[in-house]
Amino acid sequence: MPDGTVRVMKRAAKGGFTFRKPATDDGTAIHELIARCRPLDENSIYCNLLQCSHFADTCVVAEEGGEIRGFVSGYIVPDARERLFIWQVAVAPEARGNSLGRRMILEILNRPEQGDITELHTSITPDNKPSQGVFSSVADFLDADVEQKVLFHEDDHFDGQQKTEILWEIGPFDMEEADRPLEDVA
Ligand SMILES: CC(C)(COP(=O)(O)OP(=O)(O)OC[C@H]1O[C@@H](n2cnc3c(N)ncnc32)[C@H](O)[C@@H]1OP(=O)(O)O)[C@@H](O)C(=O)NCCC(=O)NCCS
């Protein structure tokens, strides 16, 4: 990726939001943000701290005025190093509608150290229209195909206690070809 492109993607964007990797100081703020973002699962603060440390390279926070307004957690799939799995996307209710969900995901993909990623996977429950909107928007931006299949079934895997999670497979894509100035992303 050309250096200039990375520089453009990293600067402060629409709405005064800035993006950065999370740090362990962010653990409790991220935990509180997720608690405000139903229907997301609230994991332990310990889990959030692991995301902020071991998985910081594939997670992002969005800040405005020093406050965390958004968080995306993800990881590289251990047996498929070209694949980023997005675990959770959380945008504070007061910050929604600023393309933050989409822009945070693209911020991870634009990091120089993530240049080998060509596939994006996530799972979404069939009733989560906002999440479907975010990932459809990301796929559009990447000009990538989307395939869907059952990942975890509500009866087979959740014993009827949670809804079926549908795996969204987005890709393949090439970030250098997909790349556009941040003004187009926002
Ligand atoms: C889902 C969520 C992250 C969206 O955040 P956001 O920053 O407002 O989303 P964006 O502005 O990036 O929207 C991206 C696309 O999704 C669409 N979208 C966003 N919210 C939507 C909604 N409630 N219904 C339908 N589409 C929606 C937008 O229209 C946009 O589409 P476009 O690019 O074609 O215009 C936020 O609503 C949230 O935190 N919800 C609770 C937690 C959750 O469900 N997370 C997702 C599961 S991991």
The ligand as a Tripos MOL2 file, in Angstrom:
@<TRIPOS>MOLECULE
LIG
   48    50     1     0     0
SMALL
NO_CHARGES

@<TRIPOS>ATOM
      1 C1        -24.6440   -1.9250   14.5800 C.3       1 LIG1
      2 C2        -23.9110   -0.6560   14.9560 C.3       1 LIG1
      3 C3        -22.4560   -1.0180   15.2870 C.3       1 LIG1
      4 C4        -23.9570    0.3250   13.7570 C.3       1 LIG1
      5 O1        -23.1440    1.4430   14.0790 O.3       1 LIG1
      6 P1        -23.1300    2.7440   13.1480 P.3       1 LIG1
      7 O2        -21.8050    3.4150   13.3470 O.co2     1 LIG1
      8 O3        -24.3450    3.5620   13.4030 O.co2     1 LIG1
      9 O4        -23.2230    2.1090   11.6750 O.3       1 LIG1
     10 P2        -22.7000    2.8210   10.3590 P.3       1 LIG1
     11 O5        -23.0610    4.2810   10.4200 O.co2     1 LIG1
     12 O6        -21.2850    2.4620   10.1050 O.co2     1 LIG1
     13 O7        -23.6370    2.1420    9.2710 O.3       1 LIG1
     14 C5        -23.0950    1.3560    8.2160 C.3       1 LIG1
     15 C6        -24.2410    0.8830    7.3710 C.3       1 LIG1
     16 O8        -25.1660    0.1260    8.1750 O.3       1 LIG1
     17 C7        -26.4730    0.6630    8.0480 C.3       1 LIG1
     18 N1        -27.1480    0.6600    9.3420 N.ar      1 LIG1
     19 C8        -26.6900    1.1550   10.4900 C.ar      1 LIG1
     20 N2        -27.6140    1.0480   11.4580 N.ar      1 LIG1
     21 C9        -28.7000    0.4820   10.8640 C.ar      1 LIG1
     22 C10       -29.9890    0.1230   11.3440 C.ar      1 LIG1
     23 N3        -30.3650    0.3530   12.6150 N.pl3     1 LIG1
     24 N4        -30.8520   -0.4760   10.4820 N.ar      1 LIG1
     25 C11       -30.4980   -0.7030    9.1900 C.ar      1 LIG1
     26 N5        -29.2630   -0.3630    8.6730 N.ar      1 LIG1
     27 C12       -28.3950    0.2230    9.5180 C.ar      1 LIG1
     28 C13       -26.2580    2.1020    7.6180 C.3       1 LIG1
     29 O9        -27.3930    2.5770    6.8880 O.3       1 LIG1
     30 C14       -25.0290    2.0330    6.7690 C.3       1 LIG1
     31 O10       -25.3560    1.6550    5.4380 O.3       1 LIG1
     32 P3        -24.7850    2.5090    4.1870 P.3       1 LIG1
     33 O11       -23.2900    2.4990    4.3300 O.co2     1 LIG1
     34 O12       -25.2660    1.7450    3.0180 O.co2     1 LIG1
     35 O13       -25.3530    3.8710    4.3340 O.co2     1 LIG1
     36 C15       -24.5790    0.0520   16.1770 C.3       1 LIG1
     37 O14       -25.9450    0.2780   15.8790 O.3       1 LIG1
     38 C16       -24.4920   -0.7660   17.4460 C.2       1 LIG1
     39 O15       -23.5050   -0.6510   18.1950 O.2       1 LIG1
     40 N6        -25.5190   -1.5910   17.7200 N.am      1 LIG1
     41 C17       -25.5730   -2.4250   18.9270 C.3       1 LIG1
     42 C18       -24.5510   -3.5340   18.8930 C.3       1 LIG1
     43 C19       -24.6410   -4.4160   17.6710 C.2       1 LIG1
     44 O16       -25.7090   -4.9080   17.2900 O.2       1 LIG1
     45 N7        -23.4580   -4.6130   17.0400 N.am      1 LIG1
     46 C20       -23.3490   -5.4020   15.8310 C.3       1 LIG1
     47 C21       -23.1820   -6.8420   16.0880 C.3       1 LIG1
     48 S1        -21.5010   -7.3270   16.3270 S.3       1 LIG1
@<TRIPOS>BOND
     1     1     2 1
     2     2     3 1
     3     2     4 1
     4     2    36 1
     5     4     5 1
     6     5     6 1
     7     6     7 2
     8     6     8 1
     9     6     9 1
    10     9    10 1
    11    10    11 2
    12    10    12 1
    13    10    13 1
    14    13    14 1
    15    14    15 1
    16    15    16 1
    17    15    30 1
    18    16    17 1
    19    17    18 1
    20    17    28 1
    21    18    19 ar
    22    18    27 ar
    23    19    20 ar
    24    20    21 ar
    25    21    22 ar
    26    21    27 ar
    27    22    23 1
    28    22    24 ar
    29    24    25 ar
    30    25    26 ar
    31    26    27 ar
    32    28    29 1
    33    28    30 1
    34    30    31 1
    35    31    32 1
    36    32    33 2
    37    32    34 1
    38    32    35 1
    39    36    37 1
    40    36    38 1
    41    38    39 2
    42    38    40 1
    43    40    41 1
    44    41    42 1
    45    42    43 1
    46    43    44 2
    47    43    45 1
    48    45    46 1
    49    46    47 1
    50    47    48 1
@<TRIPOS>SUBSTRUCTURE
     1 LIG1         1 GROUP 0 **** ****
